[in-house]
Amino acid sequence: MIPFQVMSDGSRKALACGCQVDTARDFLGRVVGTIVVRGEACQQPQHVPGQVVVMPGRENARPE
């Protein structure tokens, strides 16, 4: 199991597909999201509850 550091704001975020994720940082410093609720219109087969995905967007990249 890969260790994750829970983000300080502890917020739940919505992906563009409608899925809801809880965010954390992985061991490389990237923001990752654990799928909590799958969006009704989501077409991504890997978006199932419990699956961890790297969050999209430059603001979620590894910190400098």
N, CA, C and O atoms as a DFTB+ gen file, in Angstrom:
256 C
 N C O
     1  1       0.842      -1.180       0.000
     2  2       0.000       0.000       0.000
     3  2       0.891       1.248       0.000
     4  3       1.860       1.326       0.755
     5  1       0.561       2.196      -0.833
     6  2       1.326       3.434      -0.940
     7  2       0.812       4.411       0.113
     8  3      -0.396       4.628       0.206
     9  1       1.700       5.005       0.908
    10  2       1.246       5.940       1.934
    11  2       0.816       7.270       1.313
    12  3       1.431       7.760       0.366
    13  1      -0.242       7.835       1.864
    14  2      -0.738       9.131       1.425
    15  2      -0.788      10.063       2.615
    16  3      -1.057       9.634       3.737
    17  1      -0.530      11.327       2.377
    18  2      -0.636      12.340       3.420
    19  2      -1.919      13.111       3.151
    20  3      -2.058      13.761       2.115
    21  1      -2.852      13.035       4.086
    22  2      -4.126      13.721       3.922
    23  2      -3.878      15.218       3.856
    24  3      -3.082      15.757       4.625
    25  1      -4.557      15.884       2.940
    26  2      -4.372      17.320       2.751
    27  2      -4.970      18.066       3.939
    28  3      -5.958      17.626       4.527
    29  1      -4.368      19.193       4.283
    30  2      -4.764      19.936       5.471
    31  2      -6.189      20.474       5.380
    32  3      -6.868      20.591       6.401
    33  1      -6.655      20.806       4.170
    34  2      -8.010      21.340       4.060
    35  2      -9.060      20.233       4.117
    36  3     -10.232      20.502       4.379
    37  1      -8.644      18.990       3.873
    38  2      -9.538      17.848       4.000
    39  2     -10.798      17.962       3.168
    40  3     -11.853      17.459       3.555
    41  1     -10.692      18.620       2.027
    42  2     -11.891      18.862       1.238
    43  2     -12.184      17.727       0.275
    44  3     -11.298      16.963      -0.110
    45  1     -13.419      17.640      -0.094
    46  2     -13.868      16.712      -1.122
    47  2     -14.011      17.533      -2.391
    48  3     -14.613      18.607      -2.380
    49  1     -13.458      17.026      -3.485
    50  2     -13.474      17.756      -4.747
    51  2     -14.267      16.982      -5.782
    52  3     -14.436      15.767      -5.678
    53  1     -14.753      17.706      -6.786
    54  2     -15.491      17.097      -7.887
    55  2     -14.629      17.115      -9.140
    56  3     -14.034      18.139      -9.476
    57  1     -14.562      15.996      -9.821
    58  2     -13.874      15.917     -11.099
    59  2     -14.828      16.383     -12.205
    60  3     -16.035      16.490     -11.986
    61  1     -14.284      16.655     -13.381
    62  2     -15.100      17.113     -14.508
    63  2     -16.169      16.094     -14.900
    64  3     -17.226      16.465     -15.409
    65  1     -15.895      14.814     -14.665
    66  2     -16.845      13.758     -15.022
    67  2     -17.989      13.630     -14.016
    68  3     -18.950      12.899     -14.257
    69  1     -17.887      14.339     -12.889
    70  2     -18.937      14.289     -11.873
    71  2     -18.601      13.430     -10.673
    72  3     -19.358      13.415      -9.702
    73  1     -17.486      12.713     -10.710
    74  2     -17.081      11.893      -9.565
    75  2     -16.604      12.782      -8.417
    76  3     -16.029      13.846      -8.646
    77  1     -16.843      12.341      -7.190
    78  2     -16.401      13.034      -5.983
    79  2     -15.191      12.295      -5.424
    80  3     -15.208      11.069      -5.311
    81  1     -14.123      13.047      -5.069
    82  2     -12.898      12.439      -4.557
    83  2     -12.451      13.131      -3.275
    84  3     -12.682      14.325      -3.084
    85  1     -11.807      12.363      -2.399
    86  2     -11.113      12.910      -1.233
    87  2      -9.650      13.031      -1.629
    88  3      -9.062      12.070      -2.126
    89  1      -9.056      14.205      -1.414
    90  2      -7.699      14.449      -1.880
    91  2      -6.652      14.202      -0.802
    92  3      -6.914      14.322       0.395
    93  1      -5.442      13.849      -1.275
    94  2      -4.279      13.633      -0.418
    95  2      -3.047      13.827      -1.292
    96  3      -3.170      13.965      -2.509
    97  1      -1.858      13.841      -0.686
    98  2      -0.608      13.895      -1.452
    99  2       0.064      12.533      -1.370
   100  3       0.091      11.900      -0.315
   101  1       0.611      12.090      -2.509
   102  2       1.325      10.821      -2.514
   103  2       2.780      11.049      -2.124
   104  3       3.166      12.176      -1.814
   105  1       3.588       9.999      -2.135
   106  2       4.980      10.105      -1.695
   107  2       5.826      10.965      -2.628
   108  3       6.926      11.367      -2.249
   109  1       5.346      11.260      -3.840
   110  2       6.051      12.153      -4.758
   111  2       5.589      13.604      -4.618
   112  3       6.135      14.492      -5.274
   113  1       4.603      13.847      -3.782
   114  2       4.100      15.200      -3.584
   115  2       2.961      15.589      -4.503
   116  3       2.491      16.726      -4.454
   117  1       2.503      14.666      -5.344
   118  2       1.385      14.962      -6.248
   119  2       0.069      14.866      -5.491
   120  3      -0.044      14.132      -4.510
   121  1      -0.925      15.616      -5.959
   122  2      -2.257      15.508      -5.377
   123  2      -2.967      14.340      -6.049
   124  3      -3.060      14.272      -7.274
   125  1      -3.464      13.422      -5.226
   126  2      -4.225      12.277      -5.711
   127  2      -5.606      12.313      -5.083
   128  3      -5.805      12.921      -4.031
   129  1      -6.537      11.674      -5.720
   130  2      -7.900      11.627      -5.203
   131  2      -8.386      10.202      -5.107
   132  3      -8.187       9.408      -6.026
   133  1      -9.023       9.872      -3.999
   134  2      -9.654       8.568      -3.839
   135  2     -11.120       8.731      -4.200
   136  3     -11.832       9.525      -3.585
   137  1     -11.574       7.980      -5.200
   138  2     -12.963       8.077      -5.647
   139  2     -13.870       7.652      -4.491
   140  3     -13.735       6.559      -3.943
   141  1     -14.793       8.542      -4.139
   142  2     -15.747       8.257      -3.074
   143  2     -17.122       7.981      -3.668
   144  3     -17.796       7.025      -3.283
   145  1     -17.532       8.831      -4.614
   146  2     -18.825       8.694      -5.277
   147  2     -18.600       8.796      -6.773
   148  3     -18.017       9.768      -7.252
   149  1     -19.055       7.803      -7.506
   150  2     -18.933       7.832      -8.966
   151  2     -20.050       8.703      -9.541
   152  3     -21.213       8.575      -9.157
   153  1     -19.679       9.591     -10.467
   154  2     -20.663      10.447     -11.126
   155  2     -21.595       9.637     -12.011
   156  3     -21.179       8.643     -12.606
   157  1     -22.851      10.053     -12.103
   158  2     -23.841       9.318     -12.892
   159  2     -23.475       9.261     -14.369
   160  3     -23.753       8.263     -15.034
   161  1     -22.855      10.320     -14.895
   162  2     -22.517      10.383     -16.321
   163  2     -21.062      10.003     -16.596
   164  3     -20.606      10.154     -17.729
   165  1     -20.329       9.522     -15.611
   166  2     -18.905       9.219     -15.774
   167  2     -18.695       8.059     -16.746
   168  3     -19.330       7.011     -16.624
   169  1     -17.798       8.259     -17.709
   170  2     -17.481       7.247     -18.711
   171  2     -16.131       6.570     -18.457
   172  3     -15.715       5.716     -19.240
   173  1     -15.442       6.942     -17.372
   174  2     -14.115       6.403     -17.061
   175  2     -14.254       5.055     -16.345
   176  3     -14.784       5.005     -15.235
   177  1     -13.781       3.955     -16.965
   178  2     -13.928       2.642     -16.320
   179  2     -13.119       2.506     -15.030
   180  3     -13.473       1.704     -14.166
   181  1     -12.031       3.283     -14.887
   182  2     -11.211       3.188     -13.678
   183  2     -11.788       3.983     -12.510
   184  3     -11.272       3.879     -11.397
   185  1     -12.821       4.759     -12.720
   186  2     -13.424       5.555     -11.647
   187  2     -14.456       4.723     -10.891
   188  3     -15.656       4.804     -11.152
   189  1     -13.970       3.937      -9.965
   190  2     -14.826       3.144      -9.082
   191  2     -14.496       3.540      -7.644
   192  3     -13.347       3.873      -7.352
   193  1     -15.470       3.511      -6.745
   194  2     -15.191       3.885      -5.354
   195  2     -14.016       3.104      -4.785
   196  3     -13.936       1.882      -4.915
   197  1     -13.101       3.844      -4.146
   198  2     -11.906       3.257      -3.553
   199  2     -10.683       3.354      -4.441
   200  3      -9.563       3.201      -3.953
   201  1     -10.860       3.604      -5.727
   202  2      -9.738       3.722      -6.663
   203  2      -9.052       5.072      -6.474
   204  3      -9.721       6.090      -6.297
   205  1      -7.721       5.085      -6.511
   206  2      -6.948       6.317      -6.372
   207  2      -6.505       6.775      -7.757
   208  3      -5.970       5.990      -8.540
   209  1      -6.735       8.068      -8.054
   210  2      -6.346       8.639      -9.347
   211  2      -5.522       9.899      -9.106
   212  3      -5.736      10.610      -8.124
   213  1      -4.574      10.173     -10.013
   214  2      -3.807      11.421      -9.935
   215  2      -4.735      12.532     -10.401
   216  3      -5.361      12.428     -11.455
   217  1      -4.819      13.589      -9.614
   218  2      -5.718      14.690      -9.943
   219  2      -5.176      15.468     -11.142
   220  3      -3.973      15.720     -11.226
   221  1      -6.054      15.849     -12.066
   222  2      -5.627      16.606     -13.234
   223  2      -5.343      18.062     -12.887
   224  3      -5.830      18.574     -11.879
   225  1      -4.559      18.721     -13.721
   226  2      -4.332      20.150     -13.556
   227  2      -2.947      20.487     -13.037
   228  3      -2.372      19.746     -12.240
   229  1      -2.427      21.590     -13.489
   230  2      -1.082      22.044     -13.096
   231  2      -0.995      22.356     -11.606
   232  3       0.054      22.150     -10.995
   233  1      -2.074      22.847     -11.014
   234  2      -2.052      23.201      -9.593
   235  2      -1.881      21.965      -8.705
   236  3      -1.573      22.103      -7.521
   237  1      -2.075      20.762      -9.253
   238  2      -1.913      19.533      -8.490
   239  2      -0.581      18.845      -8.725
   240  3      -0.336      17.759      -8.198
   241  1       0.275      19.468      -9.508
   242  2       1.586      18.885      -9.805
   243  2       2.460      18.864      -8.567
   244  3       2.135      19.473      -7.548
   245  1       3.572      18.157      -8.669
   246  2       4.513      18.061      -7.558
   247  2       5.003      19.467      -7.171
   248  3       5.364      20.248      -8.052
   249  1       5.022      19.800      -5.886
   250  2       5.498      21.117      -5.465
   251  2       6.985      21.294      -5.761
   252  3       7.749      20.330      -5.722
   253  1       7.386      22.506      -6.051
   254  2       8.793      22.798      -6.393
   255  2       9.644      22.832      -5.141
   256  3      10.851      23.061      -5.222
